[in-house]
Amino acid sequence: MVGSILVCVFTAYLLGNLNGAVCMSALVAKDDVRTHGSGNAGLTNFIRNYGVGSALYVVLIDAGKAVLACLACGMILGRFGFYLEGAALGGLCVMLGHVFPAVLGFKGGKGILSGFSVTLVIDWRISLILLAVFLLAYLLTQYVSLGSVLGALSFSLCFVIFYHDNLYVMIPGVVMGLLAVFMHRANIVRLLKGTESKTNLLKKK
């Protein structure tokens, strides 16, 4: 079983290294999204610099790799009776690969889209709560970062509420949420100072 866990860890982490924003900025504009705007290799910075036109492909790549990692690790450890635990482990590792990708110099995205996609595999109830929190915060303020931070905090809280009786699912969930909050630390400072930029996610470039 130890070998299977290691396979899950490395496979999910490597999948996380496949970054949708970096791939699409290179394919569409022969450019690197990390050299523009906030320097972040995520969906929001991609939309700000290239518009919403190709953003669907970024979503498909980042969401797809997260779902694939969770399903694969769930099936691998499911043979030992730990499907949900395997999915949670895969989710944590794919998110670490997305945020700290070795092939991209450990400069990746902030993990919001990947984290949300993980919940689609683990628990649809959490997905709905996160989506509601994000949309409410964004629609009221136009701050993507605020919606993301509140969603990330809700992420950790939901895993505590729904999986407090299973530490092997709860702990990865809490860590993923807190990691996303940590990656937004600069945004949080700007929000507190009133200097954070608002974003229109529907604009066309």
RAQUIMO-V817045 format. One record per residue. OMEGA is omega as a letter, one per 30 degrees, with the letter a starting at -180 (* if undefined). Layout:
OMEGA, OMEGA
//
This chain:
l, l, l, l, l, l, l, a, a, l, a, l, a, l, l, a, l, a, a, a, l, a, a, l, l, a, a, a, a, a, l, a, a, l, a, l, a, a, a, l, a, a, a, l, l, a, a, a, a, l, a, a, a, a, l, a, l, l, a, a, a, l, a, a, a, l, a, a, a, a, a, a, l, l, a, a, l, l, l, l, a, a, a, l, l, l, l, l, l, l, l, a, l, l, l, l, l, a, a, a, a, a, l, l, l, l, a, a, a, l, a, a, l, l, l, a, l, a, l, l, a, a, a, l, l, l, a, l, a, a, l, a, a, a, a, a, a, a, l, a, a, l, l, a, l, l, a, a, l, l, l, l, l, l, a, a, a, l, l, a, a, a, l, l, l, a, a, l, a, a, l, l, l, a, l, l, a, l, l, l, l, a, l, a, l, l, l, l, a, l, l, a, a, a, a, a, l, a, l, a, a, a, l, a, *
//
